[in-house]
Amino acid sequence: MFRTVLIAIAAILGTSGVASAQGYNYGTGSNSSDHYVSGHYNSNGGYTQPHYQTNPNGTTHDNYGAGGNYNYHTGRYGRGY
């Protein structure tokens, strides 16, 4: 049991180091200002579903997609970049 816990802790610590080395952003809390984006077709023909996104403010740490930030429109937490 103790060995399993130690291995799990080592795995968690190891992956967090890899994530930060790859430049992932971790949230600072979601931006309280957001806006609705209508569904639209992109220049490559793909379709983007309607959604909400945070207003631009010069940082990505408070976007809904940043790891740990909560999106109250979807009820989900961001998973990082």
The first five atom37 places (N, CA, C, CB, O) and aatype in JSON, in Angstrom:
{
  "aatype": [12, 13, 1, 16, 19, 10, 9, 0, 9, 0, 0, 9, 10, 7, 16, 15, 7, 19, 0, 15, 0, 5, 7, 18, 2, 18, 7, 16, 7, 15, 2, 15, 15, 3, 8, 18, 19, 15, 7, 8, 18, 2, 15, 2, 7, 7, 18, 16, 5, 14, 8, 18, 5, 16, 2, 14, 2, 7, 16, 16, 8, 3, 2, 18, 7, 0, 7, 7, 2, 18, 2, 18, 8, 16, 7, 1, 18, 7, 1, 7, 18],
  "atom_mask": [
    [1, 1, 1, 1, 1],
    [1, 1, 1, 1, 1],
    [1, 1, 1, 1, 1],
    [1, 1, 1, 1, 1],
    [1, 1, 1, 1, 1],
    [1, 1, 1, 1, 1],
    [1, 1, 1, 1, 1],
    [1, 1, 1, 1, 1],
    [1, 1, 1, 1, 1],
    [1, 1, 1, 1, 1],
    [1, 1, 1, 1, 1],
    [1, 1, 1, 1, 1],
    [1, 1, 1, 1, 1],
    [1, 1, 1, 0, 1],
    [1, 1, 1, 1, 1],
    [1, 1, 1, 1, 1],
    [1, 1, 1, 0, 1],
    [1, 1, 1, 1, 1],
    [1, 1, 1, 1, 1],
    [1, 1, 1, 1, 1],
    [1, 1, 1, 1, 1],
    [1, 1, 1, 1, 1],
    [1, 1, 1, 0, 1],
    [1, 1, 1, 1, 1],
    [1, 1, 1, 1, 1],
    [1, 1, 1, 1, 1],
    [1, 1, 1, 0, 1],
    [1, 1, 1, 1, 1],
    [1, 1, 1, 0, 1],
    [1, 1, 1, 1, 1],
    [1, 1, 1, 1, 1],
    [1, 1, 1, 1, 1],
    [1, 1, 1, 1, 1],
    [1, 1, 1, 1, 1],
    [1, 1, 1, 1, 1],
    [1, 1, 1, 1, 1],
    [1, 1, 1, 1, 1],
    [1, 1, 1, 1, 1],
    [1, 1, 1, 0, 1],
    [1, 1, 1, 1, 1],
    [1, 1, 1, 1, 1],
    [1, 1, 1, 1, 1],
    [1, 1, 1, 1, 1],
    [1, 1, 1, 1, 1],
    [1, 1, 1, 0, 1],
    [1, 1, 1, 0, 1],
    [1, 1, 1, 1, 1],
    [1, 1, 1, 1, 1],
    [1, 1, 1, 1, 1],
    [1, 1, 1, 1, 1],
    [1, 1, 1, 1, 1],
    [1, 1, 1, 1, 1],
    [1, 1, 1, 1, 1],
    [1, 1, 1, 1, 1],
    [1, 1, 1, 1, 1],
    [1, 1, 1, 1, 1],
    [1, 1, 1, 1, 1],
    [1, 1, 1, 0, 1],
    [1, 1, 1, 1, 1],
    [1, 1, 1, 1, 1],
    [1, 1, 1, 1, 1],
    [1, 1, 1, 1, 1],
    [1, 1, 1, 1, 1],
    [1, 1, 1, 1, 1],
    [1, 1, 1, 0, 1],
    [1, 1, 1, 1, 1],
    [1, 1, 1, 0, 1],
    [1, 1, 1, 0, 1],
    [1, 1, 1, 1, 1],
    [1, 1, 1, 1, 1],
    [1, 1, 1, 1, 1],
    [1, 1, 1, 1, 1],
    [1, 1, 1, 1, 1],
    [1, 1, 1, 1, 1],
    [1, 1, 1, 0, 1],
    [1, 1, 1, 1, 1],
    [1, 1, 1, 1, 1],
    [1, 1, 1, 0, 1],
    [1, 1, 1, 1, 1],
    [1, 1, 1, 0, 1],
    [1, 1, 1, 1, 1]
  ],
  "atom_positions": [
    [[0.82, -1.19, 0.0], [0.0, 0.0, 0.0], [0.87, 1.25, 0.0], [-0.94, 0.0, 1.2], [0.66, 2.15, -0.81]],
    [[1.84, 1.31, 0.92], [2.71, 2.48, 1.01], [3.47, 2.69, -0.3], [3.71, 2.31, 2.17], [3.62, 3.83, -0.77]],
    [[3.94, 1.6, -0.9], [4.68, 1.69, -2.17], [3.8, 2.24, -3.27], [5.24, 0.31, -2.57], [4.25, 3.05, -4.09]],
    [[2.53, 1.82, -3.32], [1.59, 2.32, -4.33], [1.37, 3.81, -4.17], [0.24, 1.58, -4.22], [1.34, 4.54, -5.17]],
    [[1.22, 4.28, -2.95], [1.03, 5.7, -2.69], [2.27, 6.48, -3.12], [0.74, 5.95, -1.19], [2.14, 7.54, -3.74]],
    [[3.44, 5.98, -2.82], [4.68, 6.64, -3.23], [4.79, 6.73, -4.75], [5.88, 5.9, -2.67], [5.19, 7.77, -5.28]],
    [[4.45, 5.67, -5.44], [4.5, 5.67, -6.91], [3.5, 6.69, -7.46], [4.19, 4.26, -7.47], [3.82, 7.41, -8.4]],
    [[2.32, 6.74, -6.88], [1.3, 7.7, -7.34], [1.77, 9.14, -7.14], [-0.02, 7.48, -6.6], [1.58, 9.98, -8.02]],
    [[2.38, 9.42, -6.0], [2.89, 10.77, -5.73], [4.0, 11.13, -6.71], [3.4, 10.88, -4.28], [4.04, 12.24, -7.23]],
    [[4.9, 10.18, -6.96], [5.99, 10.43, -7.91], [5.44, 10.69, -9.3], [6.96, 9.23, -7.95], [5.95, 11.56, -10.02]],
    [[4.41, 9.96, -9.69], [3.8, 10.16, -11.02], [3.18, 11.54, -11.12], [2.75, 9.09, -11.3], [3.32, 12.21, -12.14]],
    [[2.48, 11.97, -10.08], [1.85, 13.29, -10.09], [2.9, 14.39, -10.15], [0.96, 13.48, -8.84], [2.77, 15.32, -10.94]],
    [[3.92, 14.29, -9.35], [4.98, 15.3, -9.37], [5.72, 15.31, -10.7], [5.96, 15.06, -8.24], [6.09, 16.37, -11.19]],
    [[5.92, 14.15, -11.26], [6.61, 14.07, -12.55], [5.82, 14.69, -13.67], [0.0, 0.0, 0.0], [6.39, 15.39, -14.51]],
    [[4.51, 14.47, -13.71], [3.7, 15.03, -14.79], [3.54, 16.53, -14.63], [2.34, 14.36, -14.85], [3.44, 17.23, -15.64]],
    [[3.49, 17.05, -13.41], [3.35, 18.49, -13.25], [4.6, 19.21, -13.75], [3.08, 18.85, -11.78], [4.5, 20.31, -14.29]],
    [[5.77, 18.6, -13.58], [6.99, 19.19, -14.09], [7.02, 19.2, -15.61], [0.0, 0.0, 0.0], [7.49, 20.16, -16.21]],
    [[6.51, 18.14, -16.22], [6.46, 18.08, -17.68], [5.5, 19.12, -18.21], [6.04, 16.68, -18.15], [5.81, 19.79, -19.2]],
    [[4.36, 19.27, -17.58], [3.36, 20.22, -18.06], [3.91, 21.64, -18.03], [2.08, 20.13, -17.21], [3.73, 22.39, -18.99]],
    [[4.57, 22.03, -16.94], [5.08, 23.38, -16.89], [6.25, 23.57, -17.84], [5.5, 23.74, -15.47], [6.46, 24.67, -18.35]],
    [[7.02, 22.53, -18.09], [8.11, 22.64, -19.05], [7.6, 22.84, -20.46], [9.0, 21.4, -18.98], [8.29, 23.42, -21.3]],
    [[6.38, 22.35, -20.74], [5.81, 22.52, -22.08], [5.09, 23.85, -22.23], [4.86, 21.38, -22.38], [4.58, 24.14, -23.31]],
    [[5.04, 24.66, -21.18], [4.46, 25.99, -21.28], [2.95, 26.05, -21.09], [0.0, 0.0, 0.0], [2.31, 26.98, -21.58]],
    [[2.38, 25.09, -20.39], [0.94, 25.15, -20.14], [0.64, 26.29, -19.19], [0.42, 23.81, -19.57], [1.44, 26.61, -18.31]],
    [[-0.53, 26.89, -19.38], [-0.97, 27.95, -18.48], [-1.87, 27.37, -17.42], [-1.7, 29.06, -19.26], [-2.72, 26.53, -17.71]],
    [[-1.69, 27.81, -16.2], [-2.58, 27.42, -15.12], [-3.37, 28.64, -14.71], [-1.79, 26.83, -13.93], [-2.83, 29.74, -14.58]],
    [[-4.65, 28.43, -14.5], [-5.56, 29.54, -14.28], [-5.32, 30.32, -13.02], [0.0, 0.0, 0.0], [-4.78, 29.82, -12.03]],
    [[-5.75, 31.56, -13.09], [-5.72, 32.45, -11.94], [-7.14, 32.76, -11.51], [-4.95, 33.75, -12.26], [-7.34, 33.64, -10.67]],
    [[-8.12, 32.07, -12.05], [-9.53, 32.36, -11.83], [-10.11, 32.95, -13.09], [0.0, 0.0, 0.0], [-9.46, 33.74, -13.78]],
    [[-11.32, 32.57, -13.41], [-11.92, 33.02, -14.66], [-12.21, 34.51, -14.66], [-13.19, 32.25, -14.93], [-12.63, 35.08, -13.66]],
    [[-11.99, 35.11, -15.8], [-12.32, 36.5, -16.05], [-13.83, 36.66, -15.89], [-11.83, 36.96, -17.46], [-14.58, 35.87, -16.46]],
    [[-14.28, 37.65, -15.16], [-15.72, 37.83, -14.95], [-16.39, 38.5, -16.13], [-15.96, 38.65, -13.7], [-17.62, 38.54, -16.19]],
    [[-15.63, 39.03, -17.07], [-16.2, 39.67, -18.25], [-16.13, 38.7, -19.43], [-15.45, 40.99, -18.59], [-15.06, 38.23, -19.79]],
    [[-17.29, 38.42, -20.02], [-17.3, 37.53, -21.18], [-18.31, 38.02, -22.2], [-17.61, 36.08, -20.76], [-19.07, 38.96, -21.94]],
    [[-18.34, 37.38, -23.35], [-19.28, 37.73, -24.4], [-19.67, 36.48, -25.18], [-18.68, 38.8, -25.33], [-18.95, 35.48, -25.19]],
    [[-20.83, 36.57, -25.83], [-21.35, 35.46, -26.62], [-20.79, 35.53, -28.03], [-22.9, 35.47, -26.64], [-20.73, 36.61, -28.62]],
    [[-20.4, 34.38, -28.57], [-19.93, 34.3, -29.95], [-20.9, 33.41, -30.7], [-18.45, 33.74, -30.03], [-21.09, 32.24, -30.35]],
    [[-21.52, 33.95, -31.75], [-22.47, 33.17, -32.55], [-21.74, 32.09, -33.33], [-23.24, 34.09, -33.51], [-20.55, 32.22, -33.63]],
    [[-22.46, 31.04, -33.66], [-21.89, 30.0, -34.51], [-21.54, 30.58, -35.87], [0.0, 0.0, 0.0], [-22.26, 31.44, -36.38]],
    [[-20.46, 30.12, -36.45], [-20.04, 30.66, -37.75], [-19.15, 29.66, -38.49], [-19.29, 31.99, -37.57], [-18.59, 28.74, -37.89]],
    [[-19.05, 29.86, -39.79], [-18.15, 29.05, -40.61], [-16.8, 29.74, -40.72], [-18.75, 28.8, -42.02], [-16.74, 30.96, -40.92]],
    [[-15.73, 28.98, -40.58], [-14.37, 29.51, -40.68], [-13.93, 29.55, -42.14], [-13.39, 28.65, -39.86], [-14.6, 29.01, -43.02]],
    [[-12.82, 30.2, -42.38], [-12.3, 30.31, -43.75], [-11.93, 28.96, -44.34], [-11.09, 31.23, -43.77], [-11.89, 28.81, -45.57]],
    [[-11.65, 27.97, -43.48], [-11.3, 26.64, -44.0], [-12.53, 25.75, -44.15], [-10.29, 25.98, -43.07], [-12.4, 24.56, -44.45]],
    [[-13.73, 26.32, -43.96], [-14.97, 25.56, -44.13], [-15.47, 24.88, -42.88], [0.0, 0.0, 0.0], [-16.58, 24.34, -42.88]],
    [[-14.69, 24.88, -41.81], [-15.13, 24.27, -40.55], [-16.15, 25.14, -39.84], [0.0, 0.0, 0.0], [-16.18, 26.36, -40.05]],
    [[-16.97, 24.53, -39.03], [-17.99, 25.27, -38.29], [-17.61, 25.37, -36.82], [-19.37, 24.59, -38.45], [-17.21, 24.38, -36.2]],
    [[-17.74, 26.55, -36.26], [-17.51, 26.78, -34.84], [-18.86, 26.93, -34.16], [-16.62, 28.03, -34.6], [-19.66, 27.78, -34.54]],
    [[-19.11, 26.1, -33.15], [-20.36, 26.14, -32.41], [-20.48, 27.48, -31.65], [-20.46, 24.94, -31.42], [-19.46, 28.06, -31.28]],
    [[-21.7, 27.95, -31.42], [-21.86, 29.14, -30.58], [-21.32, 28.87, -29.18], [-23.34, 29.57, -30.52], [-21.45, 27.75, -28.67]],
    [[-20.73, 29.87, -28.57], [-20.13, 29.7, -27.24], [-19.88, 31.05, -26.59], [-18.81, 28.91, -27.35], [-20.04, 32.1, -27.22]],
    [[-19.5, 31.02, -25.34], [-19.06, 32.21, -24.62], [-17.55, 32.17, -24.5], [-19.74, 32.32, -23.21], [-16.95, 31.1, -24.37]],
    [[-16.94, 33.36, -24.54], [-15.51, 33.43, -24.29], [-15.21, 34.68, -23.48], [-14.71, 33.43, -25.61], [-15.96, 35.66, -23.53]],
    [[-14.12, 34.64, -22.75], [-13.75, 35.79, -21.93], [-13.29, 36.93, -22.83], [-12.65, 35.41, -20.92], [-12.76, 36.71, -23.92]],
    [[-13.51, 38.15, -22.35], [-13.08, 39.32, -23.11], [-11.56, 39.4, -23.13], [-13.69, 40.61, -22.52], [-10.91, 39.05, -22.15]],
    [[-10.99, 39.87, -24.25], [-9.54, 39.99, -24.32], [-9.02, 40.99, -23.29], [-9.11, 40.43, -25.73], [-9.62, 42.04, -23.06]],
    [[-7.88, 40.65, -22.67], [-7.3, 41.56, -21.68], [-5.79, 41.42, -21.56], [-7.94, 41.33, -20.32], [-5.2, 41.88, -20.59]],
    [[-5.16, 40.79, -22.53], [-3.71, 40.71, -22.53], [-3.1, 39.52, -21.8], [0.0, 0.0, 0.0], [-1.88, 39.42, -21.71]],
    [[-3.93, 38.62, -21.26], [-3.41, 37.44, -20.59], [-4.28, 36.25, -20.93], [-3.35, 37.65, -19.06], [-5.46, 36.4, -21.23]],
    [[-3.7, 35.06, -20.89], [-4.48, 33.84, -21.12], [-4.76, 33.1, -19.82], [-3.76, 32.92, -22.09], [-5.46, 32.09, -19.83]],
    [[-4.23, 33.58, -18.71], [-4.36, 32.89, -17.44], [-5.77, 32.95, -16.85], [-3.39, 33.46, -16.45], [-6.09, 32.16, -15.96]],
    [[-6.6, 33.87, -17.32], [-7.96, 33.95, -16.79], [-9.02, 33.51, -17.81], [-8.25, 35.36, -16.35], [-10.21, 33.74, -17.59]],
    [[-8.61, 32.89, -18.91], [-9.55, 32.38, -19.89], [-10.22, 31.12, -19.37], [-8.85, 32.1, -21.23], [-9.68, 30.44, -18.5]],
    [[-11.4, 30.79, -19.9], [-12.11, 29.59, -19.46], [-11.29, 28.33, -19.7], [-13.45, 29.49, -20.17], [-11.41, 27.37, -18.93]],
    [[-10.49, 28.29, -20.74], [-9.72, 27.09, -21.06], [-8.48, 26.88, -20.23], [0.0, 0.0, 0.0], [-7.91, 25.79, -20.24]],
    [[-8.04, 27.9, -19.5], [-6.83, 27.76, -18.67], [-7.1, 26.76, -17.56], [-6.4, 29.13, -18.08], [-8.17, 26.75, -16.96]],
    [[-6.12, 25.93, -17.28], [-6.27, 24.86, -16.31], [-6.79, 25.32, -14.96], [0.0, 0.0, 0.0], [-6.22, 26.21, -14.34]],
    [[-7.87, 24.71, -14.51], [-8.44, 25.0, -13.21], [-9.49, 26.1, -13.19], [0.0, 0.0, 0.0], [-10.22, 26.22, -12.21]],
    [[-9.6, 26.89, -14.25], [-10.61, 27.94, -14.27], [-11.98, 27.35, -14.57], [-10.24, 29.02, -15.3], [-12.1, 26.44, -15.39]],
    [[-13.0, 27.88, -13.92], [-14.36, 27.36, -14.04], [-15.15, 28.17, -15.05], [-15.06, 27.36, -12.67], [-15.17, 29.4, -15.0]],
    [[-15.83, 27.47, -15.97], [-16.72, 28.11, -16.93], [-18.14, 27.84, -16.46], [-16.49, 27.57, -18.4], [-18.63, 26.72, -16.59]],
    [[-18.8, 28.86, -15.92], [-20.14, 28.67, -15.37], [-21.19, 28.45, -16.45], [-20.52, 29.85, -14.53], [-22.3, 28.03, -16.13]],
    [[-20.88, 28.73, -17.72], [-21.82, 28.47, -18.82], [-21.92, 26.98, -19.11], [-21.4, 29.24, -20.09], [-22.99, 26.47, -19.43]],
    [[-20.81, 26.29, -19.0], [-20.78, 24.86, -19.32], [-20.7, 23.97, -18.07], [-19.6, 24.55, -20.22], [-20.98, 22.78, -18.14]],
    [[-20.33, 24.56, -16.93], [-20.16, 23.77, -15.72], [-18.88, 22.95, -15.72], [0.0, 0.0, 0.0], [-18.77, 21.98, -14.97]],
    [[-17.91, 23.33, -16.54], [-16.66, 22.59, -16.64], [-15.47, 23.44, -16.23], [-16.46, 22.07, -18.07], [-15.53, 24.67, -16.24]],
    [[-14.4, 22.75, -15.87], [-13.13, 23.41, -15.55], [-12.2, 23.33, -16.75], [-12.47, 22.77, -14.29], [-12.21, 22.34, -17.49]],
    [[-11.38, 24.37, -16.93], [-10.4, 24.37, -18.0], [-9.36, 23.3, -17.79], [0.0, 0.0, 0.0], [-9.08, 22.9, -16.66]],
    [[-8.78, 22.82, -18.89], [-7.8, 21.73, -18.82], [-6.39, 22.19, -19.18], [-8.2, 20.61, -19.74], [-5.49, 21.37, -19.28]],
    [[-6.2, 23.48, -19.37], [-4.87, 24.0, -19.69], [-4.68, 24.12, -21.18], [0.0, 0.0, 0.0], [-5.54, 23.72, -21.97]],
    [[-3.56, 24.69, -21.57], [-3.26, 24.89, -22.98], [-2.07, 24.05, -23.37], [-2.99, 26.37, -23.29], [-1.65, 24.07, -24.53]]
  ]
}
